[in-house]
Amino acid sequence: PYPYPYSYPYERGQRYGRDRDRELQPRRERREAVQPRTAGTPLLAVVSLNEQRITVYDSAGRHMLQSPVSTGAKGYETPVGIYSVVQKKEEHHSNVYEDGNMPFMQRITWTGIALHAGVLPGHPASHGCVRMPLDFAERLFALTDIGLRVIVVREDIHPAEIAHPVLFQPSPAFKEAMLAAPTASSALRVSAPASERTPQAAGSSRLLAQLQARAAAKSAEAQAAGKKATAARQAATRRAAEAAPAARALRAAEDSVARAEDGLRKAEQAVTAAEPPSGDLETDAAREKAEAKLAAARTARDRAAAKLAEAQAQLASAKAQARAKAEAAEQAEKEAKAAEFERDQAAEAAEQASLLTSPVSVFISRKTQRLYIRKGYHPLFEGPVTIRDPGKAIGSYVFTALEQAGEGSQVRWSVVSMYKAGGAGEAPPEGERRRGDKRSKEAAPADVAGARAALDRIEIPAEVRERISQVVLPGSSLIVSDEGASLETGKDTDFVVLMSGEPQGGIKTRRREPPGFRNDYYFGSRGGGLFPFSW
């Protein structure tokens, strides 16, 4: 139980009433909630704990939306760190806190931290989530995709453009190959449903459009192959069902032939037994009786022979039918297996094509001296990286690939530093800064000089750089940090990196019972490191 205003009010057992809930929001709060500056695709959200606000930037790096928020109260602090949206639900109720209504929920950790609509009392008041005004939460929910980068900082930082040789650029050869590849005809292009857990790359470049068209075509091919495999399997099942009675009829015919052969053998024995011994018949009556018996035995033998011939004819027919049915069933089974193989191949090709449309995420950790790569939440690679002066702090930075300035131009990059130039910010005293406080500051620029200095110290193997360059799209990111990946990094997540030395009550107070879709294999429990996959 966590009473109003710290919980979002609703009638127990009923859907939340949006109009009623809007009336509960103060007029000034509703007026401040939505401040659109330019249309675009949300790419990055920065949550400032000191200023108690969220700012959303679009795929061109421009300020898009801003709103006040309420983050974690003392003891339940929203951890400073790097996250991404891993799940979206328009209606969600907490399974931890009673009356925990969370409309327009966008989850950023699987242990329960999320962005959602809620009451804003003017200061940090949640259990670790980021509460937003209802109107703003609804608007943001409609604009975002799974994979939206969410950065929680102590003092508000706004992205700054940056250029550096370490920052990846799309491979010209890969780009030319993709652009030259034929796209599917309009008949094959389908509107694929948005995946709930697959991040979508921002931007509308020609390359991305081509990749998306290829992914749609491969998805259509996979669907067609799936239908073909289903039909082939059904046909194989029918053929197998038809072959079963024929096989039973064959066994019955074989049994009939065996019985007829046995009957003929006995009839021939009866004929032999009925042969009168030479010279033993003394009277005509005895001879006539013996001849009649022999004639009857021969007649019975002839009938047995005819019955055997009939049974053999039926056996031959049954064999032909059973053979035809069995061959048809065998052929149908081969065709079903071939169709299922084609289905699996098409599904794999569709998955690979879909992955090409997702942004790549690269994480370089000074703590582990390793580089990790994920794409579409799939671990792709883990390997060593060289960081000069490894004992010296490097800082924490999020570099994001933006839309290209024009056709054929290079990808632009922006950076958000976790702290402003000069070091980590400090939390204001309890209750000092409240929403609407005149002392609320504008966002400080990212520490570009510190970011460049960090990149200067990094050497990425040439082969790894080349592989990354093949998959760089707007929305791709590079995270450089002194920290290692949090245990929140797992299956179906991007990298989650928490800043040590910052309060983490919102994480620590939540039970560490991973949901069923998470897998400790991703945490290196089998000796393979964080990502035990080769690329």
VEXDREN-2710 file (C-alpha; in Angstrom, 1 decimal):
% VEXDREN-2710
k/r/px/py/pz
1/PRO/0.0/0.0/0.0
2/TYR/1.3/3.4/-1.0
3/PRO/-1.4/6.0/-0.7
4/TYR/-2.3/8.9/-3.0
5/PRO/-0.6/11.0/-4.2
6/TYR/2.3/8.5/-4.5
7/SER/0.1/5.9/-6.3
8/TYR/-2.0/6.6/-9.4
9/PRO/-5.6/6.6/-8.3
10/TYR/-8.2/4.3/-10.0
11/GLU/-11.3/2.4/-9.1
12/ARG/-10.3/-1.1/-8.0
13/GLY/-11.2/-3.7/-10.7
14/GLN/-12.0/-1.0/-13.3
15/ARG/-10.1/0.5/-16.2
16/TYR/-8.6/3.9/-15.4
17/GLY/-10.8/6.7/-16.7
18/ARG/-8.6/9.0/-18.7
19/ASP/-10.9/12.1/-18.6
20/ARG/-11.3/11.7/-14.8
21/ASP/-7.5/11.2/-14.3
22/ARG/-6.8/14.3/-16.4
23/GLU/-8.9/16.4/-14.0
24/LEU/-6.7/15.2/-11.2
25/GLN/-3.7/16.7/-12.9
26/PRO/-3.2/20.4/-11.9
27/ARG/-4.0/22.8/-14.7
28/ARG/-0.4/24.2/-14.8
29/GLU/1.0/20.6/-15.0
30/ARG/-1.3/19.8/-18.0
31/ARG/-0.2/23.0/-19.7
32/GLU/3.5/22.2/-19.3
33/ALA/3.1/18.5/-20.1
34/VAL/3.4/18.6/-23.9
35/GLN/5.9/21.0/-25.5
36/PRO/6.5/19.8/-29.1
37/ARG/9.1/21.7/-31.0
38/THR/9.5/19.8/-34.2
39/ALA/8.0/16.7/-35.8
40/GLY/10.2/13.6/-35.9
41/THR/10.9/10.2/-34.5
42/PRO/11.9/10.0/-30.8
43/LEU/15.4/8.6/-30.6
44/LEU/16.6/9.6/-27.1
45/ALA/15.0/10.5/-23.8
46/VAL/17.1/12.2/-21.0
47/VAL/15.6/12.2/-17.5
48/SER/17.1/14.7/-15.1
49/LEU/16.8/13.9/-11.4
50/ASN/17.8/17.3/-10.1
51/GLU/15.5/19.2/-12.5
52/GLN/12.7/16.5/-12.3
53/ARG/12.1/16.6/-16.0
54/ILE/12.3/14.5/-19.1
55/THR/13.5/15.8/-22.5
56/VAL/13.0/13.8/-25.7
57/TYR/15.2/14.3/-28.8
58/ASP/14.3/13.2/-32.3
59/SER/16.3/11.2/-34.9
60/ALA/17.9/14.4/-36.1
61/GLY/19.2/15.2/-32.6
62/ARG/16.7/18.0/-32.1
63/HIS/14.8/18.9/-29.0
64/MET/11.3/17.4/-29.5
65/LEU/9.3/17.2/-26.3
66/GLN/9.8/18.1/-22.6
67/SER/7.7/17.5/-19.5
68/PRO/8.1/17.5/-15.7
69/VAL/8.4/14.1/-14.0
70/SER/8.5/12.5/-10.6
71/THR/11.3/10.0/-10.0
72/GLY/12.2/7.7/-7.2
73/ALA/11.7/8.9/-3.6
74/LYS/14.5/8.6/-1.0
75/GLY/15.3/4.9/-0.5
76/TYR/13.7/4.1/-3.9
77/GLU/15.9/6.4/-6.1
78/THR/15.8/6.0/-9.8
79/PRO/19.3/4.9/-10.6
80/VAL/21.5/7.1/-12.7
81/GLY/22.3/5.1/-15.8
82/ILE/21.8/4.1/-19.4
83/TYR/18.7/2.1/-20.4
84/SER/16.3/1.5/-23.3
85/VAL/12.6/0.7/-23.6
86/VAL/12.2/-3.1/-23.6
87/GLN/8.4/-3.3/-23.3
88/LYS/5.3/-1.2/-23.9
89/LYS/1.8/-1.7/-22.4
90/GLU/-1.0/0.9/-22.7
91/GLU/-2.6/-0.5/-19.5
92/HIS/-0.4/-2.0/-16.8
93/HIS/-0.8/-2.7/-13.1
94/SER/2.1/-3.3/-10.8
95/ASN/2.4/-6.8/-9.4
96/VAL/4.5/-5.5/-6.5
97/TYR/2.5/-2.5/-5.2
98/GLU/-1.2/-2.6/-4.4
99/ASP/-3.1/0.0/-6.5
100/GLY/-0.1/0.4/-8.7
101/ASN/-1.8/1.6/-11.8
102/MET/0.8/2.4/-14.6
103/PRO/-0.9/3.7/-17.7
104/PHE/1.1/4.0/-20.9
105/MET/3.9/2.0/-19.3
106/GLN/7.3/1.8/-21.1
107/ARG/9.5/-0.6/-19.2
108/ILE/13.2/0.1/-19.1
109/THR/14.3/-2.8/-16.8
110/TRP/12.7/-6.2/-16.4
111/THR/12.8/-5.8/-12.6
112/GLY/10.2/-3.1/-12.8
113/ILE/11.5/0.4/-13.5
114/ALA/9.5/2.1/-16.2
115/LEU/8.2/5.4/-17.6
116/HIS/4.5/5.7/-17.1
117/ALA/1.7/8.1/-16.3
118/GLY/1.3/9.0/-12.6
119/VAL/0.7/11.8/-10.1
120/LEU/3.4/14.4/-9.9
121/PRO/3.4/16.0/-6.4
122/GLY/6.3/18.3/-7.4
123/HIS/9.2/16.2/-6.0
124/PRO/10.6/12.6/-6.3
125/ALA/7.9/10.4/-5.0
126/SER/7.8/7.1/-6.9
127/HIS/9.2/3.6/-6.1
128/GLY/11.9/4.1/-8.7
129/CYS/9.8/4.6/-11.9
130/VAL/9.6/7.8/-13.8
131/ARG/6.1/9.3/-13.5
132/MET/4.9/11.6/-16.2
133/PRO/1.7/13.6/-16.7
134/LEU/-1.0/11.5/-18.3
135/ASP/-1.3/13.6/-21.5
136/PHE/2.4/13.6/-22.0
137/ALA/2.7/9.9/-21.3
138/GLU/0.0/9.1/-23.8
139/ARG/1.5/11.2/-26.5
140/LEU/5.0/9.8/-25.9
141/PHE/3.6/6.2/-25.9
142/ALA/2.1/6.8/-29.3
143/LEU/5.4/8.1/-30.8
144/THR/8.0/5.7/-29.4
145/ASP/9.2/2.3/-30.5
146/ILE/10.8/-0.5/-28.5
147/GLY/14.5/0.4/-28.2
148/LEU/14.1/4.1/-27.4
149/ARG/17.3/5.0/-25.5
150/VAL/16.6/6.4/-22.0
151/ILE/19.4/8.1/-20.1
152/VAL/18.9/9.0/-16.4
153/VAL/21.3/11.7/-15.3
154/ARG/21.9/13.7/-12.1
155/GLU/22.0/17.1/-13.8
156/ASP/20.3/17.7/-17.1
157/ILE/22.5/17.2/-20.1
158/HIS/21.6/17.9/-23.7
159/PRO/23.2/16.0/-26.7
160/ALA/25.9/17.7/-28.7
161/GLU/27.2/16.7/-32.1
162/ILE/30.6/15.1/-32.3
163/ALA/32.9/13.7/-34.9
164/HIS/35.8/11.3/-34.3
165/PRO/37.6/8.6/-36.3
166/VAL/36.5/6.0/-33.7
167/LEU/32.9/6.6/-34.4
168/PHE/31.6/4.1/-36.9
169/GLN/30.5/5.0/-40.5
170/PRO/28.5/2.7/-42.8
171/SER/30.6/0.6/-45.1
172/PRO/30.3/2.1/-48.7
173/ALA/30.6/-1.4/-50.1
174/PHE/27.8/-2.8/-48.0
175/LYS/25.7/0.2/-48.7
176/GLU/26.2/-0.1/-52.5
177/ALA/25.4/-3.8/-52.4
178/MET/22.2/-3.2/-50.5
179/LEU/21.1/-0.3/-52.7
180/ALA/21.9/-2.3/-55.8
181/ALA/20.1/-5.4/-54.7
182/PRO/16.6/-5.9/-56.3
183/THR/13.7/-5.1/-54.0
184/ALA/10.6/-7.2/-53.8
185/SER/7.8/-6.4/-56.1
186/SER/4.9/-4.6/-54.6
187/ALA/2.9/-7.9/-54.6
188/LEU/5.4/-9.3/-52.2
189/ARG/5.6/-6.3/-49.9
190/VAL/3.5/-6.7/-46.8
191/SER/3.0/-4.6/-43.7
192/ALA/4.7/-6.6/-41.0
193/PRO/3.4/-6.2/-37.5
194/ALA/5.6/-4.2/-35.2
195/SER/7.6/-6.6/-32.9
196/GLU/7.1/-6.0/-29.2
197/ARG/10.7/-6.6/-28.4
198/THR/12.6/-5.7/-31.5
199/PRO/14.1/-2.2/-31.6
200/GLN/13.5/-0.2/-34.7
201/ALA/16.1/2.1/-36.3
202/ALA/15.2/5.7/-36.5
203/GLY/15.6/7.7/-39.7
204/SER/14.4/7.5/-43.2
205/SER/17.5/7.1/-45.3
206/ARG/17.4/5.4/-48.6
207/LEU/19.6/2.5/-47.3
208/LEU/17.2/2.0/-44.4
209/ALA/14.2/2.1/-46.7
210/GLN/15.9/-0.5/-48.9
211/LEU/16.7/-2.7/-45.9
212/GLN/13.1/-2.5/-44.6
213/ALA/11.8/-3.4/-48.1
214/ARG/14.0/-6.4/-48.2
215/ALA/12.9/-7.4/-44.7
216/ALA/9.3/-7.1/-45.7
217/ALA/9.9/-9.2/-48.8
218/LYS/11.7/-11.9/-46.7
219/SER/8.9/-11.8/-44.2
220/ALA/6.4/-12.4/-47.0
221/GLU/8.5/-15.2/-48.3
222/ALA/8.7/-16.8/-44.9
223/GLN/4.9/-16.5/-44.5
224/ALA/4.4/-18.2/-47.9
225/ALA/6.9/-20.9/-47.0
226/GLY/5.2/-21.4/-43.7
227/LYS/1.8/-21.9/-45.4
228/LYS/3.4/-24.2/-48.0
229/ALA/5.0/-26.3/-45.2
230/THR/1.7/-26.5/-43.4
231/ALA/-0.1/-27.7/-46.5
232/ALA/2.6/-30.2/-47.3
233/ARG/2.5/-31.6/-43.7
234/GLN/-1.3/-31.9/-43.9
235/ALA/-1.0/-33.7/-47.2
236/ALA/1.6/-36.1/-45.8
237/THR/-0.6/-36.8/-42.8
238/ARG/-3.5/-37.6/-45.2
239/ARG/-1.3/-39.9/-47.3
240/ALA/-0.1/-41.7/-44.3
241/ALA/-3.7/-42.2/-43.1
242/GLU/-4.6/-43.5/-46.6
243/ALA/-1.6/-45.9/-46.6
244/ALA/-2.6/-47.4/-43.2
245/PRO/-5.7/-49.3/-44.4
246/ALA/-3.9/-50.5/-47.5
247/ALA/-1.2/-51.9/-45.3
248/ARG/-3.8/-53.6/-43.1
249/ALA/-5.5/-55.1/-46.2
250/LEU/-2.1/-56.4/-47.4
251/ARG/-1.5/-58.2/-44.1
252/ALA/-5.0/-59.7/-44.3
253/ALA/-4.4/-60.9/-47.9
254/GLU/-1.1/-62.5/-46.8
255/ASP/-2.9/-64.2/-44.0
256/SER/-5.5/-65.5/-46.5
257/VAL/-2.9/-66.9/-48.8
258/ALA/-1.2/-68.6/-45.8
259/ARG/-4.5/-70.2/-44.8
260/ALA/-5.3/-71.2/-48.5
261/GLU/-1.8/-72.8/-48.8
262/ASP/-2.4/-74.7/-45.6
263/GLY/-5.8/-75.8/-46.9
264/LEU/-4.3/-77.0/-50.2
265/ARG/-1.6/-78.9/-48.4
266/LYS/-4.1/-80.7/-46.3
267/ALA/-6.3/-81.4/-49.3
268/GLU/-3.3/-82.9/-51.1
269/GLN/-2.6/-85.0/-48.1
270/ALA/-6.2/-86.1/-48.1
271/VAL/-5.9/-87.1/-51.8
272/THR/-2.8/-89.1/-51.0
273/ALA/-4.6/-90.8/-48.1
274/ALA/-7.6/-91.6/-50.3
275/GLU/-5.5/-93.5/-52.9
276/PRO/-6.6/-97.1/-52.7
277/PRO/-3.8/-99.6/-52.1
278/SER/-3.2/-101.8/-55.2
279/GLY/-5.0/-105.1/-55.0
280/ASP/-6.5/-104.6/-51.6
281/LEU/-10.0/-104.0/-52.7
282/GLU/-11.8/-107.4/-52.8
283/THR/-15.2/-106.3/-53.9
284/ASP/-16.7/-103.9/-56.3
285/ALA/-18.5/-102.1/-53.5
286/ALA/-15.2/-101.5/-51.7
287/ARG/-13.6/-100.2/-55.0
288/GLU/-16.5/-97.9/-55.7
289/LYS/-16.3/-96.5/-52.2
290/ALA/-12.6/-95.9/-52.4
291/GLU/-13.0/-94.3/-55.8
292/ALA/-15.7/-92.0/-54.5
293/LYS/-13.6/-91.0/-51.6
294/LEU/-10.6/-90.3/-53.8
295/ALA/-12.8/-88.2/-56.2
296/ALA/-14.1/-86.2/-53.2
297/ALA/-10.6/-85.6/-52.0
298/ARG/-9.5/-84.5/-55.5
299/THR/-12.5/-82.1/-55.7
300/ALA/-11.6/-80.7/-52.3
301/ARG/-8.0/-80.2/-53.5
302/ASP/-9.2/-78.5/-56.7
303/ARG/-11.3/-76.1/-54.6
304/ALA/-8.4/-75.4/-52.3
305/ALA/-6.2/-74.7/-55.2
306/ALA/-8.8/-72.3/-56.7
307/LYS/-9.1/-70.6/-53.3
308/LEU/-5.3/-70.3/-53.1
309/ALA/-5.2/-68.8/-56.6
310/GLU/-7.9/-66.3/-55.6
311/ALA/-6.1/-65.4/-52.4
312/GLN/-2.9/-65.0/-54.4
313/ALA/-4.6/-62.7/-56.9
314/GLN/-6.0/-60.6/-54.0
315/LEU/-2.6/-60.5/-52.4
316/ALA/-1.1/-59.2/-55.7
317/SER/-3.7/-56.5/-55.8
318/ALA/-3.2/-55.6/-52.2
319/LYS/0.5/-55.4/-52.7
320/ALA/0.1/-53.1/-55.6
321/GLN/-2.3/-50.9/-53.7
322/ALA/-0.2/-50.9/-50.5
323/ARG/3.0/-50.2/-52.5
324/ALA/1.3/-47.2/-54.3
325/LYS/-0.1/-45.8/-51.1
326/ALA/3.2/-46.3/-49.3
327/GLU/5.1/-44.6/-52.1
328/ALA/2.7/-41.7/-52.1
329/ALA/3.0/-41.4/-48.4
330/GLU/6.8/-41.5/-48.6
331/GLN/6.8/-38.9/-51.3
332/ALA/4.4/-36.7/-49.4
333/GLU/6.7/-37.0/-46.3
334/LYS/9.7/-36.1/-48.4
335/GLU/7.9/-33.1/-49.8
336/ALA/6.7/-32.1/-46.3
337/LYS/10.3/-32.3/-44.9
338/ALA/11.6/-30.3/-47.9
339/ALA/8.9/-27.7/-47.4
340/GLU/9.6/-27.5/-43.7
341/PHE/13.3/-27.1/-44.4
342/GLU/12.5/-24.3/-46.8
343/ARG/10.2/-22.7/-44.2
344/ASP/13.0/-22.8/-41.6
345/GLN/15.5/-21.3/-44.1
346/ALA/13.0/-18.6/-45.1
347/ALA/12.3/-17.8/-41.4
348/GLU/16.0/-17.5/-40.7
349/ALA/16.5/-15.3/-43.7
350/ALA/13.6/-13.1/-42.6
351/GLU/15.1/-12.8/-39.1
352/GLN/18.5/-11.9/-40.5
353/ALA/16.8/-9.3/-42.9
354/SER/14.9/-7.9/-39.9
355/LEU/18.0/-7.7/-37.8
356/LEU/19.7/-5.6/-40.6
357/THR/17.0/-2.9/-40.1
358/SER/17.7/-2.7/-36.3
359/PRO/20.4/-0.4/-34.9
360/VAL/23.6/-1.8/-33.6
361/SER/24.6/-1.2/-30.0
362/VAL/28.3/-1.3/-29.0
363/PHE/29.5/-1.2/-25.4
364/ILE/33.1/-0.6/-24.4
365/SER/33.8/-1.2/-20.7
366/ARG/37.0/0.0/-19.0
367/LYS/36.1/-2.2/-16.1
368/THR/36.3/-5.4/-18.1
369/GLN/38.5/-4.1/-20.9
370/ARG/36.1/-5.7/-23.4
371/LEU/33.8/-4.7/-26.3
372/TYR/30.3/-6.1/-26.6
373/ILE/27.9/-5.8/-29.5
374/ARG/24.2/-6.3/-29.7
375/LYS/21.7/-5.8/-32.5
376/GLY/18.0/-6.0/-32.1
377/TYR/18.7/-7.1/-28.5
378/HIS/20.6/-10.1/-29.9
379/PRO/24.1/-10.6/-28.5
380/LEU/26.5/-10.8/-31.5
381/PHE/30.0/-10.4/-30.3
382/GLU/32.3/-10.0/-27.3
383/GLY/36.0/-9.4/-27.5
384/PRO/39.0/-7.6/-26.0
385/VAL/39.5/-3.9/-26.7
386/THR/42.6/-1.8/-26.0
387/ILE/42.1/1.2/-23.7
388/ARG/45.2/3.2/-23.1
389/ASP/46.0/4.0/-19.4
390/PRO/43.5/1.4/-18.3
391/GLY/43.9/2.4/-14.7
392/LYS/42.7/5.9/-15.3
393/ALA/39.0/6.8/-15.4
394/ILE/37.6/7.4/-18.8
395/GLY/34.0/8.6/-18.0
396/SER/30.7/7.4/-19.3
397/TYR/29.3/8.6/-22.6
398/VAL/26.5/7.6/-25.0
399/PHE/27.2/8.3/-28.6
400/THR/24.2/8.0/-31.0
401/ALA/24.1/7.9/-34.8
402/LEU/21.7/10.5/-36.2
403/GLU/20.1/10.8/-39.6
404/GLN/22.3/11.5/-42.5
405/ALA/22.5/15.2/-43.5
406/GLY/21.9/14.2/-47.2
407/GLU/22.0/11.3/-49.6
408/GLY/25.5/9.9/-49.7
409/SER/26.7/11.8/-46.6
410/GLN/28.2/10.2/-43.6
411/VAL/26.2/9.4/-40.5
412/ARG/26.3/12.2/-37.9
413/TRP/26.9/11.4/-34.3
414/SER/25.8/13.0/-31.0
415/VAL/27.0/12.4/-27.5
416/VAL/25.4/12.6/-24.1
417/SER/27.9/12.6/-21.2
418/MET/26.6/11.1/-17.9
419/TYR/28.0/14.2/-16.1
420/LYS/28.6/17.7/-17.2
421/ALA/32.2/18.9/-17.8
422/GLY/34.1/19.1/-14.5
423/GLY/32.7/16.0/-12.8
424/ALA/29.6/14.4/-11.3
425/GLY/26.7/16.6/-10.1
426/GLU/25.3/16.4/-6.7
427/ALA/21.7/15.9/-5.6
428/PRO/20.0/18.9/-4.2
429/PRO/19.1/18.8/-0.5
430/GLU/15.8/17.1/0.4
431/GLY/12.9/19.2/-0.8
432/GLU/15.1/22.1/-2.2
433/ARG/14.2/21.7/-5.8
434/ARG/10.6/21.2/-6.7
435/ARG/8.7/21.3/-10.0
436/GLY/8.3/24.9/-11.0
437/ASP/11.2/26.1/-8.9
438/LYS/12.6/29.3/-10.5
439/ARG/16.1/28.0/-10.0
440/SER/15.5/25.1/-12.3
441/LYS/18.4/25.2/-14.8
442/GLU/18.6/24.7/-18.5
443/ALA/20.3/21.6/-19.7
444/ALA/24.1/21.8/-19.7
445/PRO/25.8/20.8/-23.0
446/ALA/27.4/17.3/-23.1
447/ASP/31.1/17.1/-22.2
448/VAL/32.3/16.9/-25.8
449/ALA/36.0/17.4/-24.9
450/GLY/35.8/14.6/-22.4
451/ALA/34.1/12.4/-24.9
452/ARG/36.8/13.0/-27.5
453/ALA/39.5/12.3/-24.9
454/ALA/37.8/9.0/-24.1
455/LEU/37.6/8.0/-27.8
456/ASP/41.3/9.0/-28.2
457/ARG/42.2/6.2/-25.7
458/ILE/40.3/3.5/-27.5
459/GLU/41.7/1.1/-30.1
460/ILE/39.1/-1.2/-31.7
461/PRO/40.5/-4.2/-33.8
462/ALA/40.2/-3.5/-37.5
463/GLU/38.2/-6.6/-38.2
464/VAL/35.6/-5.7/-35.6
465/ARG/35.4/-2.1/-36.9
466/GLU/34.8/-3.5/-40.4
467/ARG/32.0/-5.8/-39.2
468/ILE/30.3/-3.0/-37.2
469/SER/30.5/-0.7/-40.2
470/GLN/28.3/-3.1/-42.2
471/VAL/25.4/-2.6/-39.8
472/VAL/25.6/1.1/-38.7
473/LEU/22.3/2.9/-39.2
474/PRO/20.7/5.9/-37.7
475/GLY/19.8/5.0/-34.1
476/SER/23.0/2.9/-33.6
477/SER/24.9/3.6/-30.5
478/LEU/28.3/3.4/-28.8
479/ILE/28.5/3.4/-25.0
480/VAL/31.9/4.0/-23.4
481/SER/32.0/3.7/-19.6
482/ASP/34.2/3.0/-16.6
483/GLU/31.4/0.7/-15.5
484/GLY/30.6/-2.9/-16.5
485/ALA/27.2/-3.9/-17.8
486/SER/24.5/-4.2/-15.1
487/LEU/22.9/-7.5/-14.2
488/GLU/19.8/-5.9/-15.8
489/THR/21.5/-6.5/-19.1
490/GLY/20.1/-9.8/-20.3
491/LYS/18.0/-11.5/-22.9
492/ASP/15.6/-9.1/-24.6
493/THR/17.4/-6.0/-23.4
494/ASP/20.0/-3.5/-24.8
495/PHE/22.9/-2.7/-22.6
496/VAL/22.0/-1.4/-19.1
497/VAL/24.8/0.5/-17.4
498/LEU/24.4/1.9/-13.9
499/MET/26.6/4.6/-12.4
500/SER/28.4/3.4/-9.3
501/GLY/28.5/5.9/-6.4
502/GLU/24.9/6.9/-7.2
503/PRO/21.9/5.9/-5.1
504/GLN/20.3/2.8/-6.6
505/GLY/17.3/2.2/-4.2
506/GLY/14.9/1.7/-7.1
507/ILE/17.0/-1.3/-8.2
508/LYS/18.1/-2.7/-4.8
509/THR/14.6/-2.8/-3.4
510/ARG/13.3/-5.0/-6.2
511/ARG/13.5/-8.8/-6.0
512/ARG/16.1/-10.4/-8.2
513/GLU/13.9/-13.1/-9.6
514/PRO/14.5/-13.0/-13.3
515/PRO/11.4/-13.6/-15.4
516/GLY/11.1/-16.8/-17.5
517/PHE/12.5/-15.3/-20.7
518/ARG/15.7/-14.2/-19.1
519/ASN/18.6/-16.5/-19.1
520/ASP/21.7/-16.6/-16.9
521/TYR/23.6/-17.8/-19.9
522/TYR/23.7/-14.1/-20.9
523/PHE/25.4/-13.2/-17.6
524/GLY/28.4/-15.4/-18.3
525/SER/27.5/-18.2/-15.8
526/ARG/28.7/-20.8/-18.3
527/GLY/32.1/-19.3/-18.7
528/GLY/31.4/-17.6/-22.0
529/GLY/31.4/-14.0/-20.7
530/LEU/28.5/-11.6/-21.0
531/PHE/27.8/-12.7/-24.6
532/PRO/28.9/-16.2/-25.3
533/PHE/28.2/-16.0/-29.1
534/SER/30.5/-15.7/-32.0
535/TRP/29.9/-13.3/-34.8
END
